[in-house]
Amino acid sequence: MSELIKNILDRSIKVELHDSNEAETRKKVIDRIVEDILGWDDLDIAYEERVSEDNQTTYADYIIRTADTSILIEAKRIGITFQSIPKQKKVKLSGNIMEGKTGDAIKQARNYCRKKSIPFAVVTNGNQWIIFPAVRTDQIPFSSSSAIVFDSLERILGEELDYFKSLLSRDGVIDGNLAIELLGRNTDQFEERRLNKFFRGSGTRTANPIYPLIENEVISAFSDSIINSDKDLLEKCYVKNADRQKFDSRIQMHLQKREPLFSSQPKRPMRKRESSSLSDSLSSATSTARPLAILILGTVGTGKTTFLQYTRRVASAVYFEKTTSRPYPHWIDIDFRNFSKNENPISFIYSALFEYIKNDCFFKDYNRSIKHAYSQEIESLKDGPMFLISGDEDSFKEKITELIMQDYNNIDPYVDKLITYAAKNSPVFLVIDNIDQFEDDNTQSEIFSDAIALAGRLNINLIIAMRESTYVEHRNSPTFDAFDFDPIHIEPPEIPSVLSRRFFLTGQMLSGKNGSFTALNGADFKVEDLSIFIDIVKSSVLGTEIGERIDVLSNHDVRLALRMTREFLARGYTDPAKALQTFRTTHRYTLPKQEAFRSILLGNQSVYSEEYSVIGNPLDSRLGRSNGELLRLFVLSALVKQSSSNGAGFIEGPVIRDNLKAIGFSEADTMDVLTDLCEKRFIHTKSHGKADINSGYFASRLGGHIIRSLISDFTFIENILMDTFISDKTVWNELKEISQSIVDERDIVSRIKLRARRCEIFYIFIQNQYKPLLEEASKRGLEPAWLSNPLEEMQPELKKNTLKAIASAKRNYGKKQ
């Protein structure tokens, strides 16, 4: 570097001595600084790009572009001195600096930038460099902005080199240093240009009028806390078979597997040959053998708690049957859903154990447990400190009662003695569940270590259930290292099977129940058997596109699938009278899929909002920068493409980082996008853990459906657009105007046409937003997986779906209106 700097300084002196022209100045000084010192190359720089000004053609000397930002450099010959250059490092763009040749150069660069929509500008004669914001989106006027001034090349290449490079080097600009220094932030989205901020109350969410009649039964059958219901209900709802799908033919994508969590194969009770694995382990436990340590692992919502309760209350019910004739095994649940971070984990565990002891018929029986638990201590006191009163039986019993009550009131010593005694005679299982309700690693570690230490001290069996990601986070900790767990892996069940059982149960509950509701036409509609409506819903969901959508969107999360189905039943259909009348006549009726899908997307909101929806927005990366708005889609598209090939379906984190940096995005941007995509369930890490730059990543089935199906779905796009930032002001005004017209329009056919037009305008807008990412990827020679344009590929399908919606509206409502 020192040789390069010396060479540039020598050149600048020679150029100045010879009064060289602008071309010489650029070639021998400015090019060397831009390319060799700042690290920009021919793929980044456009030289002499045309700028149309006042019907004349002029040329910008340098325009440097990444997919995220751009900088214009206006060069003057080295002999021109910016005479009004100030002594301060940072100066307002008003007053002296805007006068003379300095001001002329700044104004010229600013005007070029405005015509090209380039945010940052530099004017330089090779020796002096002035950097300033030329186009702002935050309503701050140009004259109130500040420029950064470097007044000599010697200082630039000397003591100020690090600062100069931090602002203008490729790495510095990608990291956002220039934007932060000149604007105070690295974002350009300031106005509330999201339609849901303006039309939040305009979307009417009419409830299903029949729902109040079936609500209690639906909540009971479709509750994710079915574990709290009676044994028969649990048995009817439990699904034993795992989802084994390896290829989704609709989107032509291989569904990838993650890395194994253990060197040996864990037991998989969702598979028929291993279905009794936990029950067998429980029944093999004895009071004399080494206590069991079992780890139950699964992803979010796969049913770990349900599996545990099914094992305890159904599969192993006989084993845990309570009797007065003999000691029996104890299963003690500690559910950390009720735990507060302000509590002490060990105190919480002891409180739960104490509650069990107080209510269990063995533990609360003095003659069966308490006197035996304290027998050794009673004998020691009788022969020792209390020997003098041991002959007075009443006095001695009173003292022993006081001792036991003291332990009872202090809880911990009482629990220790009783549990220790019980464990000598029959197996005791301490079952720790839902420890990962808190993302705080310290809290989780404390719960692990407290539970493990307690189980070891009391010599009892320990079962811990947790998410795979939590295990990955903690498996190398000393606590886990010191404890030898037998792993059991709970695979996600088939969502259609889960829903089928829940519909069957709802129908049973409603069989023979009658009621009446007010139909859309205002008439009182009577239903003799409400289970018929459940039959209609069931046939509309199972084996249909609605059912597939629930399956895909839930992404193996049973709790989420049940929640979506409840939302569908509550708000997904507004004319049950029509459904029931048609069904009476034809014995067939399918609920409109678009109403169902919309109710699933919206949840309990009137307008789509990513914050409240079960599905995230793939068309807004939430980086606060318009040029990076479609970065989620860009990364997801590459991962889907990778999963569709015959090779490995993963892309390693460092490769993703390097590819995004090549087109102009920082590692921080990469991590933000990868973290969001994982949290939204569009992608997964190869290692089961949280998003990390060193992880491998692959697209989930949901991510595949986003790219290959949902971005061409009219219902999906017209809802998602409500929570997407619209950076183009013309497009924004047009979308706002059309949205207001939709609200005001009464004619259904006209309204659907307006909705189709809004969708079309929005889609063209996001296509234009995507192009710079694709162009930069192509220019930089990224791998083929990064070079597809899903928006362009799916546009014909979206057009077809939109025309279908218009035709359907005309068919159903055109003649009536």
N, C-alpha and C positions, 0 to 999 in steps of 0.2 A: 504493500500500500504506500509506503514512504517513497518508493521510486516512482510510482504513478503520480503521487501528489507533486513531487519535484518536477516531473515532466510537464504536468498541466500548468504549473506556475511559470515555468520557462517559456512555454508556448504563449501564455497570455501576455508576457512581457514583450515577446517578439511581435505578436499581433498588434499590440498597442503602439509599439515603436514605428511599425510600418503603416500605421493608420489604416489597418485592414478593413474591408467592407463587412457587411453583416454575414455574408456567406462564409467568409473565412473565420469570423468570430464563432459562428455556430459550429463549423467543422472542427476547429482546432481547440476550442475551449468548452463551449456549452454541450456539444455532443459527448465529449469525454466525461463531463461531470454527470450528465443525465444517465449515460449508459454504464460507465465504469465505476463512478463513485456511488451513484444512487441505485444502480442495479436494474434499471429498466432496459428492455430489449426491443427488437424490431416487432415482436408480436404485441407489445404494449403500446408502441408509439406510432402515431400517424404523422408523417412529415408533410408539411405544406398542404393541409386539408382545406378544401374550398369552403369559403364563407361568403354568402351572398349579402351584400350591404348596399343599401340605397341604389338598387338596380345595377350595381357594379360587382364584379367578381374579385374578391380578395382572398388571401390565403392565411390560415393560422400556421405559425411556424411549427409548433409541436402540440399535438393533443395526445395525452397519455390516458389510456382507458383500462379499467378492469371491469368485471361484470357488476361491481358494486359502486364505483365512483369514477370520476374523470378530472383531469387537470389540464388546463391550457397554459402553454409557455409562450410568451411573446418575446422574441429576441431582437435586440438592437445591436448595432456594431459597437465594438469595445471602446471606440473613441468618444462615443456619446456619454457624457456624464450626467447622471440624474442629480442635477444641482440642488434641487429642493429636498434632497433626501435628509431626513431628520437624524439626530444623534441617538434618539431613543430606540430601543429594540422593538417596541410595539407602539404603534401610533394610529390614531383615528383617521379614517379615510375622508378627511375634510381639512380645510385650511391650506397651508403651504404645500403639503405633499401633492395636492391635486392641481397645482399650478405648474407652468412651464413644461419642459419635455417629460418630466416625471409624471405629471398629471395627464399629459396627452397619452403616454404609453399605458397608464393604468386604465384610462377611459376606453382606449382602443381594445385592450384585452377584455375589459368588462363587457363591452358591446358584442365582441365575438362570442363570449361565454353565454350571453343572454340568447343569442340566436341559436346556439348549439345546446342550450340547457346544460351547461357545464358548471358545476358548483364552485370550483376553485381555479384561481389564476396565479401565474407568476410572470413578472416582467423582469428582464435581466439584460445587461450589456456584457455578461460574462464575468464581470468584476463585482457588480452590485446586484443583489437579488431581493425583490420585493414580492412577498407571498400574501394573498388576500382572498376573502370569500367574494365571489363575483355574483352568484345567484343564491338567494336565501329563500327558504320556505317557511321561516318562523316569524314573519311579519316585522323583522328588524330591518330598518332602512339601510341602504348601502353606506350612507354618510355616518351612520352610528356604528358601523363595523370597524374592526381594526386590522391593520396589516402588520406582518412581521418583516422586519428589515434587516438584511445582512449587508453591511456597507463596504466590505472589501474581500477579495478572493483569498488574500493571505489569512485573514481571520477565519473565513469559511473552512479552509483546508488546514487550519491550525487548531486554535483553542475552541472554536465553535463547531468543529466537524461533527461531533456526536449529536449535538442538538439539530444541526442542519439535516443530517441523515435521518434522525428520528422523525422529522417532519415530512421530508420529501422522498425518502427511499421507498422502494416497492414494499418492503416489509413494514416500514413505519406507516405508510398510507393504508395498507391492508389492516393493520392493527388499530386504525382509527385515530392515530396521534394527530394528524393534520386537522381533522374535523374537531377533535376535542380542543385543540389549541386555538383554532380560529372561531369556532362556534360555541364552545363550552359543552358540547355533547356530540355523540356519534349517531344521532338519529335525525330524520327529516320529516317525520310524521307528527304533526302537532294538532291540526284540527280534528274534530270528531267526525271523520268521514267514514262512519259505519252506519248503514241504514237502520240497524236495530236501535240506535240511539234516538232516532227520529220517529220510528214507526212501532215502538215497543207495544203500545196499547192498541194498535190498529188490527192486529191479528186476532180474530175472535176464536176462542177455544171453547166451542160448545161441548159440554159434557154429554156422554152417552146417556140418554134418559132412562134406560133400563138398568144402568149400573147400580143405583142405590138399592135396587131389589136383590142384587146378587153380590153386593160388595163384601159382606161378611164372609161368604163362602169363598170368594175369589182371594181375599186376603189370607184366609186360613190355608187354602190349597196352594197358593202361589207365594207364600211367605218364604223368605230365605232362612227364617228361624224355625223351620219345621221340626227342628231338633227338640223344641220345647213342647211339642204336641205329644199326644199319647202314642204308645208303642205301635198300635195298629196303623195309625196315620203315617208314622215314620217308615214302617215296613212297606206300605203301599207306594210311597213316594221315592224310595231309594232305588237308584239305578246302578247296576253292578257292572255294566259293560263300558269299556273305555272307547273314546273316539280314536279310530286307527287310520283315519284318512291321510294318505300320503301325497295325493295329487288332486288338485281341483280342476276338473275338466272345463268348467265354465270359463275360467281365466287362464287355463293352460299354464299352471304354475305348480312346481314341486313345493311341497310343504316341508321345510327344513327341520331337522332335529338339532337340539342343542348338544353340547359336549356332555359326556357322562359325569355325574357328580361324584361317583365313587369308583375306586379301582375294581371293586367287585360289583356284581349286578345286585341292586337292591330288590327286595320283594315287591311285587306289584299286585296288590289284592283286587285291582279292577280287571285282572285277567283270570279266566275261569280256573285254571290249574293252581293259582295262588290265592284264590278268593278267601280262603280261611287262614291266611298266614298270621294275622294278628291274633285271631281267636286261638289258634294252635299255640302261639307263644304264651298267651295268657294262661291257658290251661296247663302248660308245662311248668309254670312258675310254682315254686314251693317255698315254704318258710325257711327251709334249710339250705336251699341252693343259693348261688350268687345272684343278687338281684338283677332284674332285667333293666336295660337302658335302651329305649326304643325311640327313634327319631322319625316322625311322620312328616314327609315333605310333599309339597305340591304348589302350583302357581295360585295366584289370587282367584278365589271363587271356585276352585275345583272341587270343594266339598270335603276338606280335611276334617272339619268339625262334625259334619254329617256322618262321615265314615266312622269316626270315633264313637259317636252316639249310637249308630247302627250296630256296631260291634258290641258295645256295652249292653244295649237294651233289647237287641233282637238276636244277633248271632251268638252272643255269649250270655244270654239272659239266664239260662239255667245255672251256669257256672257261678253267677253272682247272686243267686237266689238266697234271701236271708232266712235263717232258721234259728230256732232256739236250742236245737239239739246238738249243734256242733259249731265250731268257728267257721266263718265264711269269708271269702275274699272281699276286699274293700276297694272300690273305685272312687277316688276323690278328685272331682273336677276343680281346677283353678282357672277360671276364665278371665284373662286380662283385659277383656273389653270393658270391664267395670273398674279398671285401675286408673287412678289419677297420677299424673307425673309428680304431683306434690307429695304422694305417698312414698313410703319405703317399701320396696318389693318384698323383702322378707317378712315385714309386718303384715302385708297384704296376704301373703301365702299362709301365715300363721292364723290370720283371722278366718280365712276360708276353711282351714283344717279344723279350727275350733267350732265353727258352725256345723260342720259335718259331725264332729264328735258329740255335740249337744243334741243332735237330732237322730243319730243312729241308735237302733235298739240294743246293739251290743255295747257300744261305748258308754251309753248313759246308764247301763246296768251296773250297780256297784259290785254285786256278787260275781258277775261274769267278767268284768274287766278292771274296774277301778281298784279294788282291793288287791288284785294280782299285780297290777302295774306298780302299786306302792308297797308290795309285800316285803321286798328286800329292805326298803327304807324303814318300814314299820318294825321289822325284826331288829334292825340295827339300833333304832331308838329304844326299843323295849329292853335290849341288853345293855344299852349305853346310857345316854343322857336322861332318859325317862324311866330308868330302872326303878327309881324310888316310888313312882306312882303307878307302875305297871300292874301292881296288885289290885289297885282300885280301877276296875274295868271301865266304869263310867267316866272317871277323870281321864283315863288314858285315851278312851275313844274321843273324848271332847278335844284333847290336844291334837290327836291325829286328824280330826275333822278340821281344826283350825289350820293345820299344816297343808292339808289338801285344798282347802278354800283359798289359802294364800296363793298357791300355785294356780288354782282355777282363775282367780282374779288377775293374776299376772299373765295368763294365757300360755305363753311359750313353754314354761316348764311342765305344765299340765299336759299340753299337746305332746311334748317330747316323750313323757313317760307312757302315756296311753298308746301312742302310735308304735313306740318301740316294743311294748308288750304284745300288741296285736300282731306285729310283723313276725314275732317268734312262733306264732301259732297258725297264721294263714297269710297268704300274699296280700300286701297292700300296694295299690297302684296310685302314685301321684301323677295326675294328668294335667300338664301345663299347656294351655291353648291360647292362641291370639296374642302372643307376646310381641308380634310385629305390628300392632296397631299404632305404635309410635315409631317415627323414623329416626328417633334419637338413638344412636349407636350405644352411647354410654348406658342409657336405661335398659336397652336390650341385653347388654353384656352383664349388667348387674342382676337382671332376672335370671339369666342362664346360670351364673355362678352361684347365686343364692339357692336356686332349685337343686342344682347338682350337689352342692355342699350339704344341703338338708337331707336329700335322699341318701347320700353316703353316710351321714351321721346316724340316721335312724334305721339304716339298712332296709330301705323300701325300694320297690320298683319305680322307675321313672319313665314316663312317656311325655315327650315334648313334640308339639306340632308347630310347624313354622313354614313360611314361604321359602321356596328354593333360593330366592335372592338374599333373604336374611341369612340362610345357612352359608351361602358363598361369602357373604360379608364377614362372617365370624368364624369360619371353619379353621382358620390358622391361628386363632387366639389360644393362649395357654389353657383357658377353661375347656375348650372343645378338645384340644390335643390330649388332655389328661383323662378324658372320658371316652370309653369305647362304646359307641352307639351301634345298634343294629338298625339300618335304614329301611324304611318302608316308603315307597314312592306312590303317591295317589295321582293317577293320570286323569285328565279331564274326561268326564262322561260325555256321551253323545247328547247334545242339547235337544234334538228332536225327541229322543226317548224320555228325557226329563219332562219336557212340555207335555208329551202324550200322557204320562202318568198323572201330571197335575190337572190336565183337562178332564181325564177320566174321574179323578177324585172330586173335582168341582161338580161334574155332572151328577155323580152319586149324591152329593150333599144337597143338590137342588132338585133332585127327582121328586116330582109330585108337588113341589112348592109353587103356589100361584101368586099373582100380583097384577097391578096395573100401573101404567105410566102415561104421561101426556106425549102423544106423537107430535111430529113436526107440524102437522096440519091443525094441531090444537085439540084433536079428538082424544078421548079417554080410551086407551088401548089395553085390553085385558089379555093376560097370558095364563093359560091353565097349568102349563108345566114349563117352568123357567129353564129346565135342563135342555130344552130344545134349542134355546139361543146358544148355549155352550156347544151343542153339537154343530151349529152353524159356524161358530167361531173356530172350533177345532178343525172342521173340514176346510176352512179358509186359511189355516195356518200350517197344519202338518202336510208336508209334501208339496207345498206351494212356494211361490216367490216370497210371500210374507214370512213364512217359516225359515226360508233360506236366509233372508235378511237378518232375522233375529239371531240365527245361528252364526252368521258371519260377523255381525256387529258385536256380539257378545264375546267373540274370540276366546271361547272355552270358559268364560266366567259365568258359572251357573247363576250366581246372585244377580248379575247384570241381565241375563236372559229372562229371569223371572220378573225383574223390575220392568223391563221393556214390555213384556206380555201384560203385566198389570196396567201399564200406561195405555197400551193398545185397547184393553177392555174398558178402561175408564173414559178415554177420549178419542179412540181411534175410529169410532163409527157413530154417526149422529142420527141414523134413521133405522133403528131396530124394528120398527113397525113394518117397514117395507120388506126387510129381510124375513121376518116371520110370516108375513102374508104370502110372499113368493114361495117360501119353503113349504107352507101348507098346501099350496097348489101344485108345485112341481117337484117337491122333495129335494130341491137343490137350490143353493144360493152361495155365492162367494162374495165376501166383503171386498170393497174397493181397496186394492193394494196401496194406492197412493195415499189414501187417508191413514192407513195403518202405518206406513213408513213415516209420514209427516208427524204423527203423534209420537213415534219412537224418537225421532230427531229432536223434537221440541221439549219432550219431558213435560214439566209443569209450567213451561214458559209460553207466552203468546207468540214470541218471535225467536228464531234461532239465536242462541248465544253459546259459544264454545264453553264458557265457564259452567253452564248448567246442563249441557247436552251429554248424552252417553257417547257421542262421537266428536272427535276434534275436527278442526278445520284444516285440511291439507293445503288450502290455497292462501294461507296467511301465516307466515313464520313467526310473527310477533317479535321481530327484531327491531321494529321502529324505523326501518329503512326500506324505502320503496323498492330499490333495486334488489334487495334480498328477500322480497316478500314471498317469492315462490321457491325459496331454498328447501323447504320441507318437501315439496313436490319433486324437486330436482333430485334430491338424495333418495327419496322413496322410489322414484321411477327407476333409478339405477339399480337399487336392490331388488326390485321386482324383476327387472330384466335379467339380473344375475341368477335369480331363482328359477327363471324360465329356461335357462341354458342347461346343457347336459353336464356341465362342469359343476364345480363347487358353487353353492348358492350364497356363500358368504362374501362380504367385503370387509377387510380388516380396517380398524379405526384409523391407523396411520395412513393407509391408502386414501381413505375418504378425506382426511385432513389435508393431505398433499394435493389431492385433486381440487378441493375447494380453494386452497391457497393459490393454486395455479391460475384459477379464474378470478381471484381477487377477494377471498374471504378469509378471515382470521381463524385461528384455532378456537378462540372463544366463541365465534359464530358457529363453528362446526359442532362444538360441544352443546351449545344451546339447542341447536336443531336436533341433534341425536338424542339428547335428553327428552325433548318434547315428543319426538316420534316414538320413543320407548314408552313414555308415560301415556300417550294416546293409544298405545297398543298397535301402532302401525308397523313397528319393527321390534325385534328382540335382540338381545345380546346373545352371542354364542355361548357365553359362560354362565348364563342364568343371573348374573349380577346386574347392578345398576350400570347406566351408561358411563363408559370410561374410554379415553382416547385409545387405549391399548386393547380394547375388546374387538372381537369380530361381530359383525351385524348381518342380520338377514330379515327379509320382509315377512311379516305375518300373513296369514290368510286374509285378514281384514285389509292389510296394506295392499295385497294383490287385487282385492276387489275395488279398492279406491281407484287404482290406476287403470284396471282393465274393465271396470263396469260402472262404478258409482259416479265418476266424473262425466259420464254421458247420460246420467239419470236426471230427468227434468226436475223431479221433486227434490233430489239431493242438491242440485246446483242452485235452485231458486231459494232454498233455505240457507245454504252455506253463504251465499252472496250477501245475506243480511249482516253477517259479522266478518266481512272482509274489508280491509282498508282500501279506499279508492283514491289513488294518488293523483290521477288525472282530473283536473277541475272540470273540464268540459263533460267528461264521462260522468263525474259525480253529480253535476247539475242535472244531466239527462236522466240518470237513474232515480234521483230524488223526485223529479217531475213525474216520471212514469209511475213510481210507487204511490205518489199522492193520487194520481188518476185511478190506479187500481182500487185504492180505498174508497174513492168517490163513485166509481162505476157500479151500477146496479145490475146491468145486463150480464149474465154469467158468461156467455160466449165472448162478448167484448172484453170482459175482464181476463179471461184465459188468454186471449190474443195479446193483451197488454203484458201479461205475465211472461208470455213467450218472447215478446220483444225485449223486455227487461233482461231476460236470461241470455238472449243473443248478444245484446250490447255488452253485458258483463263478460261473457265468454270471450268475445273478441278482445276486450281489455286485458284479461289475464293471459291470453295468448301472446299479446304484445309484451307483457311483462316477462314472459318466459323466454322470449327470443334472445335477449342479450346473454342469458346463462348458457343457452345452447350454442350461440355463436362463439363465445369465449371457449367453451369446452371443445368445440371443433377446431378452433384456431390453435389451441394448446395441445391438440393431438391426444385427448383423453381416450380411454378404452371405449369400445362400442357400447358398453352398458350405459355410459353417460351421455350418449349422443341421440337418444330417442326423444320425441316430443309427444307425450301422451295426450296433450290437449288437442293437437292436430290430428292424431290418430283416432281419437274418440269423437271428434266434432260431427262427422256424418251420422253417428249413432244418436248423438244428442238431438240433432235436427229431426231425425226420424221419430224419436220419442216425443219431441215437442209437437210435431204435426199430429201424432196419435192423440195427444191430450186435447188438442183443438178439435179434432174430428169427433172425439168422444163427447166433448161439451156440446158440439152442434147436434149430435145424435140424441143426446139425453135432454137438452134444454132448448135447442134452436126452435123447434116447432112451438113449444109452449110459450116462448117469448116473442 
